[in-house]
Amino acid sequence: MRLYSFFRSSAAYRVRIALGLKGLSYDYVSIHLAKGEQYNSQYGSVNPQNLVPVLEDEGNLLYQSLAIIQYLEETHPEPRLIPVAPLERNRVRSLALIIACEIHPLNNTRVLNYLTGSLGLTEDQKREWYHHWVKTGFTALERRLATEPWTGRFCHGDTPGFADISLVPQVANANRFKVDLTAFPTIVRINAECLKLEAFRKAAPENQPDA
Ligand SMILES: N[C@@H](CCC(=O)N[C@@H](CS)C(=O)NCC(=O)O)C(=O)O
């Protein structure tokens, strides 16, 4: 397999964690987002959305991090990242989607660049925007994780899975933008638990070849 990735991309980080948890090896192809390489015509023919990640498996191009992870779950079911019971599946998917749908898209590079570029916001206003949407999403996520009985050592029970895979990259990103996380103790605790595991540490931005 071949992963089109960028060390700081949290969506690519999700796929790197999933590949690691499943023990799958892959070649790393760096698309340097800060240098605008996602807009090269060559990469545009790989992903018309000009986003990372893309996973190539036996010549097939796979898109969208969470859909890629579900593909990996279907093709390499062990170890399981998504539980079997429908209620539990809904729980882990909904936790992951709080991050992937409600936080991350608002804080993506191209969105932040649009704020300071076309809309003329200052760096301080951009930071304010970033912090606002992370805190809004994390407030809901913290409440669910802190009160729902299924939360264990990890987001769902005592094994790492789909929700943790979304959580850890978003926490790394929030730390990079210096968001104060003291109001989110359960998120901070689970993030620390995940980072004890090699699959999460190996997938971290600082451990990528293009870091
Ligand atoms: N929903 C997509 C999001 C992908 C995405 O937003 N990737 C970001 C990096 S985390 C990207 O490539 N950004 C390039 C840009 O903003 O120009 C997924 O989960 O794969």
The ligand as an SDF file (V2000), in Angstrom:
LIG
                    3D

 20 19  0  0  0  0  0  0  0  0999 V2000
  -12.5380   14.8160    5.1060 N   0  0  0  0  0  0  0  0  0  0  0  0
  -11.2120   14.6250    4.6090 C   0  0  0  0  0  0  0  0  0  0  0  0
  -10.3770   15.8110    5.0230 C   0  0  0  0  0  0  0  0  0  0  0  0
   -9.0350   15.8020    4.3790 C   0  0  0  0  0  0  0  0  0  0  0  0
   -8.3070   17.1050    4.6860 C   0  0  0  0  0  0  0  0  0  0  0  0
   -8.9290   18.0990    5.0230 O   0  0  0  0  0  0  0  0  0  0  0  0
   -6.9670   17.0650    4.5770 N   0  0  0  0  0  0  0  0  0  0  0  0
   -6.2090   18.2550    4.8400 C   0  0  0  0  0  0  0  0  0  0  0  0
   -5.0690   17.9570    5.7860 C   0  0  0  0  0  0  0  0  0  0  0  0
   -5.6490   17.4460    7.3620 S   0  0  0  0  0  0  0  0  0  0  0  0
   -5.6210   18.7880    3.5450 C   0  0  0  0  0  0  0  0  0  0  0  0
   -5.2110   18.0380    2.6950 O   0  0  0  0  0  0  0  0  0  0  0  0
   -5.5870   20.1090    3.4310 N   0  0  0  0  0  0  0  0  0  0  0  0
   -5.0230   20.7540    2.2760 C   0  0  0  0  0  0  0  0  0  0  0  0
   -5.4730   22.1580    2.1700 C   0  0  0  0  0  0  0  0  0  0  0  0
   -6.2050   22.6100    3.0630 O   0  0  0  0  0  0  0  0  0  0  0  0
   -5.0690   22.7930    1.2130 O   0  0  0  0  0  0  0  0  0  0  0  0
  -10.6170   13.3340    5.1760 C   0  0  0  0  0  0  0  0  0  0  0  0
  -11.0280   12.9540    6.2940 O   0  0  0  0  0  0  0  0  0  0  0  0
   -9.7940   12.6900    4.5150 O   0  0  0  0  0  0  0  0  0  0  0  0
  1  2  1  0
  2  3  1  0
  2 18  1  0
  3  4  1  0
  4  5  1  0
  5  6  2  0
  5  7  1  0
  7  8  1  0
  8  9  1  0
  8 11  1  0
  9 10  1  0
 11 12  2  0
 11 13  1  0
 13 14  1  0
 14 15  1  0
 15 16  2  0
 15 17  1  0
 18 19  2  0
 18 20  1  0
M  END
$$$$
